């Protein structure tokens, strides 16, 4: 027994010693870039009361003690740009050496997938223009990137995962493309080392990048404090239950085509004789939000029994389902009669021929499996399902459908429910799932732990995941984010951001309006030391990820080069500043015209004009000196002008430097 306690004591002592070993944040590792000519915070953990000495090989040393929480922090003065140097962090028992340290300019690069998209792209669908040559030529050893490991949590974390990458053809494919092109533009103009901290996460809304106290005064988050308490209390039970689900082993991200090859554990739901008495009931059309399966991605089955007494046996029959998101399979009496798995099928109306040999006298059953992995889902048009013949409805099918979620796409895994212990209806309740979309979840893990790393500024590319929310809300959230991050870093740090690009796919999305969100971003420029890179000419009609990230990075860099490094570069396209309405015309003035305005197509010019009745008409436009004159024969007394204010647009207004104007609306 004494021997047993002796070993227990040894284990305890060794555990305590390990916990007290000197360590430093992972941000400070080989290849690190530190901000030049600054007092740079460096921090880590150790034994309480222990003295920690930090020395830079350029000749500066500073000392701190580990505080009562086990954390230490020093401020080390850095020289002007240069390197490589070394850092040594020592305590009584331990020495940490950090090699290949550069001193230069450091920027945090954050946002969602358009910021995170790597230089090698996400093939085959999402590629970076000319990426092979860009990677082959990416030999800039003084450009470094730290990719903050993607993670989420509702509790603040103390450190991040990741490491510094030197920019060379071997590593460049893993660099954020936007951040790389931004950094390259700075490096080639300034000839100093550039450090880029890439803290981005695809599919993240802006609320994920903010702490709780910045959200709760907005109506959508009034219950957030209570919800966070509930999530913290129940997330363990939820996670344990989820781990018990069968994994469909779907390892293809959001590639819809691959679902056709995936065998899920739900084939019985298509069968004629399957008993769906315990399923939920709804009328159609309805999207998944209407069905109270909010924030759900995955698979939902629908079943409907019907009888078809009379029809013309000599004419084809079709089941018409309206528009669905994303992809689907349709079964009649257990047999597949149609499917839509192509990316181009999204939002198309589904119309499948009914083989008459499958029709039965009496009860027939339609079973539809819809798979969606992002955003709005389900029956998304206003058209009601029906059976048609000769283009006329012969049987309405919109009442009393049974439905049941059968597999959920959670944390990049597709996990299957069953009809017993792991039925969807038995899933433990959480107000929201802890993922990259959850409020506070990314601030806690990918921003909080990197505060107060010394930086020159921020660049930001995000907004697509908030197009379903009111633009007024986004403007408030975005302003809050800029102010909060500046407060966290205790400095009025420059903040430059990319305006989201136009996208044709949004045209039919209920509630989505990229023009409104672009306007919210535009308005955020009223905050000091902000600037917006306009991407109106870079959009891809059917892809949310524009290919020409070169221009995105350059346009962000133009702001920094002009405003922060005092370089003579044109940094913005024309920006609307005022409007005068007289003599039946609107006279528009702009900032940043760079030697003059340019209209690339005066016939289809994207301008609209309205009077006091608010009815907009296509307008005529002419350049007069530094002004733009807008008018229409349909409007005698104009009071409002809009430009490019739609989801998809090909811009026409530029300055002579070739930079486009933002979409805008301006009233008297």
N, C-alpha and C positions, 0 to 999 in steps of 0.2 A: 504493500500500500504506500509506504514512504517513497519507494522508487517511482511509483505512478505519479505522486504529487511533485517529485523532483522534475520529472519530464514535463509536467504541465507548466511548472514555473519557467523552465527553459523556453518552452514554446511561447509563453506570454512575453518573456523578456525579448526574444528575437522578433516577435511581432511589433512590440513597441519601438524597438530600435529601427526596424524597417520603416515604420510610420514616421519616424523622426529624421530619417535621412534627408540630407540637403537635396532639393530638386528645384528646377526652374521651369517656367511655362514653356510648352513645346514651341511657342512662337520664337523662342531664342534657341536656335539650333544651327548646325552647320549650314552656311550659305545665307544667313540672315542679312537683310538690308535694314539699316537704321537711318532714321531721319537726320540729315546733316545739320550742323550748327544749332543743336537743341539739347535741352536737358531731357534725356530719353529715359522713361520709366522702364525698369527691369525688375521682375518679380518672380517669386517662387515660394517654396515651403520648406520648413525645417523644424528643428527642436526649439521649443519656446525658450526665449532668452538667448539663443545662440547668436554669436556675431557672424555676419556674412560680409565678405569683402568682394567687390566687383571691380575688376581692372580691365581697361581697354588698352591694347598694345600701342595705341597712339599717345598714351601718356597720362591718362586720367584714371583716378581711383576714387571709389566712394564706399562707405561702410554703412550697414544697417543692422538692426537686431530683429530677430524673429518675434513677432508680437504674440499676444495671448491666444490668438486664433490659429497660430502656427504658420502665419504668412509673413514674408518679408518683402520689402520693396525699396529700391534705391532709384535715384535720378543721376544718370551718368552723362556728363557733358560730351558731346560729339564734336569733331572738327568739321571743316568743310569736306565736300565729297572726296572719296578716295577708297583705298584698300587694295588688296585684302588685308584685314587686320585679324586679331584674335581677341576673344573675351575670356577672362578667367574668373570663375566664381568659386570662392573658397570659404570653408568653415574650418573648425578645428580638426575635423576628421576627414573631410571630403573636399576634392577639387573637381570642378566641372570645367572642361575646356571646350570652347565653341570656336570652330575654325572657319576660314574663308568668309569673314565678315566684311560687308561693304557698307560704305556710308554714302547716302544719296537722297533721293526723293521717294517717299512712301505714300501709297494711296490704297484705301479700302475700296473694293469693287463688289457691289452687292446687288441683290434683286432675285428674279426668278430665272426661268430657263434660258431666256435670251441673253442674260449675263453669264449664266453658268455654261452655256453651250461651248464645248471644247473646240479647239482649232481643227481637230480631225473630224468634227461633226458627229452626228448620230446617224450613221448610214443604215439603209440606203436613202431614206426619205429626207433627212435633214443634213444637208451638207453646207460647208462654207465655200464660198466662191473661190476657185483656184487654190483649194486647200493643199494639194500635193506640193505645188511649187512653194507655197507659203511655208510649209513645214520644212521643206528641203533647204530653204534659205534662212531659216530662223536660227541664225548663229549669232546670238547677242549675249555673251556670258555675263554682262553687267545688268541684264534684265533678269529678275528672279520673281518667282510666284510661290506663294504659300496657299495651297488649296485647303481651306478650313473643312475638316471632315463633316459631311452632312449628318446632322443629328437633330432630334427634337425632344423637348421635355417641358413639362409644366413647372418644373423646379429649376431655378438658376443653377448652372454648372460652374465649376471653378476653372476648368481648363478645356482646351480644344484638342482634337486630333489633327494631324497633318504634318507636312515637312516642306522645306524650301526646295524648289526645283530651279536649276540653272537653265536658262533658255538656250537650247541647242536642238538640232533636228531630232534627237532621241526623245527629248522631253516635251518639245513644243506642242505636240498633239494633245497633251493633257492640260495645256494652258486654256483658260477662258479666252475665247477668240476676241471678244470685245475688249477685255482687259489687256490682252497681248497687243492689239493694234493701238490702243490708247498708250500703253507703255512704250511701244516702239516709236510712236510719234514724239513723245516726250524725250526719249533717249537720243534720237537722231537730231533733235533740235537743241537739246541742252548739253549733250555729251557728259551726262552724269549717270551713275547707277540708278536703276529704278526698281523699287520693291512694290509688289502688288499682292495684297491680301484678298483672295477671292473667297468671299463668304456669301454664297448664293445657293438657292434651292429651287429646282423646277416646280412649277405649280403652286408657289407660295403666294397667298394674298398679303397685302401690306400689314394687316393686323397681326400676322405671325411674327413680324419684326419689331413689335412694340410691347412694352411691359403693361401689366394689368392697369396700373393707375392712369395710363394715357388713353385707355379705351372706355372706361365705365361711364363717362359722361355723354357718350353717344348712344342713341336709342337702341341700336342693334346689340349693344353690349351692356345694357342696364343690369342684366342678371349675371354678368360674367363672374363677379366675386363669388356668388353662391354656386355657380356652375363649376368653378375651379375647385372649390371645397369638395363638391360632390365627386368630381373626377379624381382628385387626390385620394379620396376615401375608397373609391371603388375600382380604380384602374387595375389594381392587383388581381381582383376577382375576374375582371374583364379579360385581362391578358392571359390568365390561366385558362379560361374557357376557350378563348380563341386558339390557344396552342393545342387544344384537343380536337380541332377541326382537321378533316382530311385535306392534305395539300394537293392541289391539282397539278403541281409541278409545272406551272406556266412561267417560263423564264424569258419572256420576250417583251418585257416592259409594257408599253401600250400599243404594241403592234397588232392591230385588229385582224389582219390576215391570218395570223398564227392561231387565233381562236378556232378556226375551222379545223385545225389539226389536233386540237386539244380534247381529250376524252374527259369529260366532267362526270361527276357521280350523280347525274340527274336525268339519265335517259328515260327512266320510268315515267317521268312527267308528261311525256308525249303520248303515252299509250291510251287507247280508247277506254280501257276498263280501269284506269287508275282512279282511286277514290280521293277526290279533292275536297271532301266535305269540310275539312278543317282549315281550308285556305281562306285568305282574306278576300273581300269582295269590293269591286269598284265599277263605275261606269267609265266608258272611254269616249273621247280621248282624255288622258291624264298623264302628266309626267310624274317622275318619281317623287319630286318635291310635294306634289298634290297628294301622293299616297302616304305621306308621312314617313318615307324612308329617306330623309334628308341626309345629305353628305354621304350618300351611298354610291359606291362604284362596284360593278360586278355583273351578276346575272340575275334576271327576274323572268319567271315563267308566267304566262297568262293562258287560261283555259276558258273555253266557251262552248256549251252544248247548244245545238240548234236542230231544227227540223226544216227540211226544204220540200214542201209538198208539191209545188207546181213550178215548172220551168220548161223551156223549150229544149228538148233533147237534141235538136239539130244545131244549136248555137253554143259557142263556148261560154263557160262560166268563169268568173274571176272573184276572188276575195280581195277587196280593197281595204287597206289598213291605214291609209294616210301616211304622213311622214313619221319616221322613227329615228331614234338615236340610241346606240350607234349602229350596231349590226344585228342581224336577226336570222332565225330559222323558223319556218312555218310548216306545221304538220297538220294533216287531216286524217283523223282516225288512225293515228300512229305512223303515217307515211309522210315523208318529206315532200312538200309540193313547191317549195321555193326557199331561197336563202339570199342574203345580201351581206357580203363580207368585204367588199372593196371600200377603200377610203372614200372613193367618189360616190358610194351609195349613201353616205351620211346625209340625212335630211331629205333624201328622195322619197316620194310617195311609193309605198309598197303595193304592188298589184301582182298577184300570183294566180295562174290558171288552176282551176279545180278539175282534176281528172274525174270524169263522170263515173268511171268504174269504182272509184273509192267511195262514192256516195252510198249511203245506206238508207233503207226505209226506216223511218223513225229517227232515233237519236244519232246525230253526228257530233264529233268533237274537234274543234280547232285548238291547237296548242302552239303557242308562239314563245320562243326563247329570245329575249333581247339581252344583248351584252353591251355594256357601256363601261368605259374606263376613265372618263373624265367629264366633268361638267354636267350640263342638263341632259336628261335621259328619259326614255320612254316614248309614249305617243305624244308628239310635240306639236302637231298641227291641230287646227280646229275642225278638221274633217272627221266625220264619224265612220267607223268601220262598217262595211256592208258587203253583201254579195251582189254583184252586178252582172247583167246580161244585156248585150246590145247597148252598152253604155248607160243603162238605166238600172237603178237599184231595184232588186226584187225581194231583198230581205235585209232589214236593218239589224246590226249586230252590236250596238253600242251599250246595251244594258246588261248588268249583272255578270261581269267577267270575274272569274276567280284569278287570284294572282299570289305568287309566293317567291321571295328571294331564295335562290338556291346556292349561290356562291358569291363571296364578297372579295373584292380586290383591296387588300389591306397591307400596307407597308410593302408594296411591290410583290405580294404573294396572293395567289388566287386560292381561297380556302372554301371548302364545300360544306354546306349544312346538310343535315339528314332529316329524317322524319321522326326521330326519337329524342335522345338526350341532347343532341346538337342541332335541333331544329331552330330555324331563324327566330321563331316566336319565343324561344327560351334564351335568347342572347341577353346577357346582363346589360342593363341600361347605363349608358353614359350620355351626358348632355352633348358631348362631342368626342370624336376619336382623337387621341393624341397622335398627331402626324404633322406634316409640314403646313397643313392648312389651318391648324388649330391656333387660336389667339395666344400670343406670348411664346409659342413653342420654339421659335427660331431665335427670338431675342435672348431667351434663356440659355441657349446652347451655342449660338454662332456669333453673337454680338457681346453679350455680357462678359464672357471670359476673355475677350480680346481688348476690353477697356482696361487701361488707358494707353495702349500701344501708340507711340508717337507717330503721327501721320501728317501729311501735308493737306489731304482732303479726301472726299468721298466721290465716287461715281456710282450711279444707280440706274438700273434698267428693269422696271417692273410695272405692272398695271393690268396686264391681260387678265389676271385672275380676279380682278375687281370690277370688270365691265358689267357684271350683273347687279352691282350695287349702285345707289344714287351717286352721281358725280359730286354732289355737294359733300357727301360723306367722305369721298376719296380726297377731296381738297383739304378737308379738315385733318384726316388721318396723315396725309403726306406732310402737311405743315407740322403736325405734331411730331412725326418721325424725325424731320430735319432738326427741329428745335431740341428734341430729346437727345438725339445722338450728339449734337453739339454740347449740350449740357453734360452728358456723360464724359465727353472728352475735355470739358471745361475750356472750350475755345470756340470762337466764331469761325469754324473751319469751312472752307469752300465746299459746296455741294452741287455737283453737276449731274444732270440726269438725261436719259434718252426718253423722248416722247414715244409712246407706242406707235407702231406702224399700222397703216390701214390693212384690213383683212376682209375679203369678200365673204368668207364663211359666216361672218357675223350678221350678214344682211337679213337672214331669216330667223335669227335667234331672238326669242322673246326677251325683251328687257335689255338686250346688249346694244350698246351704242359706243363705239370707240371714239367717235367725235366728241361726245360729252366728256369722256374720260380724258381725251387729249386736251380739252378746254380746261378741265380741272388741273391738269399738269401745267398748262400754260399759266394759269392764275397763280400757281405756287411761286412763280418767279418774283412775286412782290417781296418775298423774303430776301434779305441782303445776302450777297455772296452766293447766289444761286444762278444757274444757267441751264438752258434746255437745248439739247441737240435734236433738231427736227428730222424725222425719218419719213416724211410724207411721200418721198419719191423712192423709198426702199422696200415698200411692202410687197408681199407675195399674195396674190389673190386667194390662194387656197392653202397657205401654209403660215402658221402663226410665228414661225421662225425665219425671218428674212435671211437670205444667203449672204448678202454683202455686208458682213460685219466689219470689213475694213473701214467703210465710211462711217459706221457707228462709232468705232473707236477714235477715228480721226476727228470727227466733229466734237466729241467730248474733249479731246485733247486741245482743240482750238480754243475752247473756253479757258482751259488752264494756262495754255501758253500765253494768251493775251492778258488775262486778268491777274494771274499769279506769278508769271515769269516775264511779263512786260515785253513780249515779242509782238512785232507788228504783223499779226495775222488776222484775217477776217474770221470771226468766230461765230457768226449767226446769219441766218437768212433774214429777209424782211420781217419786221415785227410790227403789227398794227398798233398805232398809238392814239389816233383820234379820227373822228369823222365829222364832217360838216354837211348838213343837208340843206340844199337850196336849189331853187329853179328846177325842181323835179329830179334832181340828181344827188348822188352821194359823193363827196370828195374825201378820199381816204389818205391819211398820212401814215408814214411808216418810219421806224427806226432801223438802223443796220442795213441800209440799202446798198452800201458798198459801190459807189459810183453810178448807181442807177437801178431802176426796176426793170425786170424782163418778164414778158408774157410769152410763154412758149406756144400757146394755142388760144387765140383770142375768140375763136368761134365757140369751142366747147371749153369755157373758161372756169367752170365750177363756181361761179358767183351767182348768188340769188339775192333778190331785193324784195322788200315788203313795205306796205304802208301800215297805217294804224290798225287795220283789220287783221294783221298778222299773217296774211296769205302771201307766200313767197312765190316769185316768178323768176325764171331764168333771166339773167341780166346781161347787158352789153357792157364792155369794159374798154377803157382807153387810158394810156399813160400820158400824163401831162406834166413834164418836168419830173419832180420827185413825188407827185401825187398820182393816185389812181382814181379815175372818174367812173362811177357805176350808175347805170340807169336801165329802165325798161319802159316801153310804151304802155305797159299794163298798170304801171304804178305812177300816179300823178304827184303824190306827196309822200315820198319814201321816209321811213323812220328806222329801218333795220337793214343790215347787210350781213349775209353769211358767205363764207368761202370754204369750199371743200368739206362741208359739214355733214359727211356721210361715213358709213363704215368703210367702204372701199372708194378710193379716189386715185386718179392719176393727176398729180398737181400741175399747175400751169404758172404759178407766180414764184419767181426767183429774184435774187439780186445778180448783179453782173459777175460776182465771184462764183456763181453756180450753186449757191445754197438756197434751199427752198424755204418759203414762208410756211408757218404753221396754219392749219385750219383755224378759223376764228368766226365769231359772231360779234357784232357791235351795234348798239342801239343809240338812238338820239338821247 
